[in-house]
């Protein structure tokens, strides 16, 4: 019953615009309970330097993204609440349009979760990995 949490990113067309969508999935044999995740953003300055935030809560990361990205419709970040069940059908975590890539280097989502036996695990999703190659 050990969980196997992974993620995938892919290019989608949503509302007439091309976006990078990231989905987390549990490929293990049983369901898991996900605790509220924490987020870290790696930002790109105007000079090209990259700096990262500390680990943030959902509202903080949304606020930080809104301060950096001019079009609020350029990104979607799912609010994952504690006790959300994740199965192999997936949980859509985030969606970004290509213009966000000039400001955001990566969005990390750190999950802690338990399996049906009560064992605790942790994984980190790198949300923008692969996005630049798809939108080059």
C-alpha positions as CSV (number, residue, x, y, z in Angstrom):
1,X,0.0,0.0,0.0
2,X,3.0,2.3,-0.2
3,X,2.2,5.5,-2.1
4,X,4.1,6.7,-5.1
5,X,3.5,10.4,-5.6
6,X,4.7,12.0,-8.8
7,X,3.8,14.8,-11.0
8,X,3.6,15.8,-14.6
9,X,3.6,19.0,-16.6
10,X,2.2,19.5,-20.0
11,X,1.1,22.2,-22.4
12,X,-2.6,22.7,-22.6
13,X,-5.0,25.1,-24.3
14,X,-7.3,26.7,-21.8
15,X,-9.6,29.6,-22.6
16,X,-8.0,30.2,-25.9
17,X,-4.5,30.5,-24.4
18,X,-1.6,28.1,-24.2
19,X,-0.7,27.2,-20.6
20,X,1.7,25.0,-18.7
21,X,-0.4,22.7,-16.4
22,X,1.0,20.6,-13.6
23,X,-0.8,17.7,-12.0
24,X,0.2,15.6,-9.0
25,X,-0.8,11.9,-8.9
26,X,-0.5,9.0,-6.5
27,X,0.5,6.0,-8.6
28,X,0.5,3.8,-5.5
29,X,-2.0,1.1,-4.8
30,X,-4.0,3.0,-2.1
31,X,-5.3,6.5,-1.4
32,X,-3.3,9.0,0.6
33,X,-4.3,11.9,2.8
34,X,-2.5,15.2,1.8
35,X,-1.7,17.8,4.4
36,X,-1.6,21.5,3.6
37,X,1.4,22.0,1.4
38,X,4.0,24.7,1.5
39,X,5.3,26.6,-1.5
40,X,8.6,28.2,-2.6
41,X,9.0,30.5,-5.6
42,X,12.2,31.0,-7.5
43,X,12.0,34.4,-9.1
44,X,14.0,36.0,-11.9
45,X,15.0,39.7,-11.5
46,X,15.2,42.1,-14.4
47,X,18.9,41.5,-14.5
48,X,18.4,37.7,-14.8
49,X,19.5,36.9,-11.2
50,X,17.4,34.2,-9.5
51,X,16.4,34.4,-5.9
52,X,14.0,32.2,-3.9
53,X,11.5,32.9,-1.2
54,X,11.3,31.0,2.0
55,X,8.6,28.3,2.2
56,X,5.2,30.0,2.1
57,X,1.6,29.3,2.7
58,X,-0.9,29.3,-0.2
59,X,-2.2,32.9,0.3
60,X,1.4,34.2,0.7
61,X,2.6,32.6,-2.6
62,X,-0.5,33.9,-4.4
63,X,0.2,37.4,-3.2
64,X,3.8,37.2,-4.2
65,X,2.9,36.0,-7.7
66,X,0.3,38.8,-8.0
67,X,2.9,41.3,-7.1
68,X,5.3,40.0,-9.8
69,X,2.9,39.1,-12.6
70,X,0.9,41.9,-14.3
71,X,-1.9,39.7,-15.6
72,X,-3.7,37.8,-12.8
73,X,-5.2,35.5,-15.4
74,X,-1.7,34.3,-16.2
75,X,-1.6,31.8,-13.4
76,X,-3.8,29.5,-11.3
77,X,-2.6,27.8,-8.1
78,X,-4.9,25.3,-6.5
79,X,-5.7,25.7,-2.8
80,X,-5.0,22.2,-1.4
81,X,-6.7,21.8,1.9
82,X,-5.7,19.2,4.5
83,X,-7.4,15.9,4.2
84,X,-7.5,16.1,0.4
85,X,-7.4,12.6,-1.0
86,X,-5.1,12.0,-3.9
87,X,-5.4,9.0,-6.2
88,X,-4.1,8.2,-9.6
89,X,-6.7,10.4,-11.3
90,X,-4.6,13.4,-10.3
91,X,-4.8,16.7,-8.6
92,X,-4.3,19.8,-10.8
93,X,-1.9,22.0,-8.9
94,X,-1.1,24.9,-11.1
95,X,-1.4,26.5,-14.5
96,X,0.8,29.2,-16.0
97,X,0.9,31.0,-19.3
98,X,4.2,31.4,-21.1
99,X,4.7,35.1,-20.2
100,X,5.1,34.0,-16.5
101,X,8.4,32.3,-17.5
102,X,10.1,35.6,-17.8
103,X,9.5,36.3,-14.1
104,X,9.2,32.9,-12.4
105,X,12.0,30.4,-12.6
106,X,10.2,27.7,-10.6
107,X,7.3,27.1,-8.2
108,X,7.9,24.3,-5.7
109,X,5.2,22.6,-3.8
110,X,6.2,20.5,-0.8
111,X,3.6,17.9,0.2
112,X,3.4,15.9,3.4
113,X,1.0,13.0,3.2
114,X,0.0,9.8,5.0
115,X,-0.9,6.4,3.6
116,X,-3.7,4.1,4.9
117,X,-1.2,2.5,7.3
118,X,-0.5,5.9,8.9
119,X,3.1,6.2,7.6
120,X,4.1,9.8,6.7
121,X,6.0,10.8,3.5
122,X,7.1,14.0,1.8
123,X,7.7,15.0,-1.8
124,X,8.5,18.2,-3.6
125,X,7.0,19.1,-7.0
126,X,9.0,21.4,-9.3
127,X,6.2,23.0,-11.2
128,X,8.1,24.8,-13.9
129,X,10.5,22.0,-14.8
130,X,10.1,21.4,-18.5
131,X,8.0,24.5,-19.2
132,X,10.8,26.4,-20.9
133,X,11.5,23.6,-23.3
134,X,7.8,23.4,-24.2
135,X,7.5,27.1,-24.8
136,X,10.9,27.8,-26.4
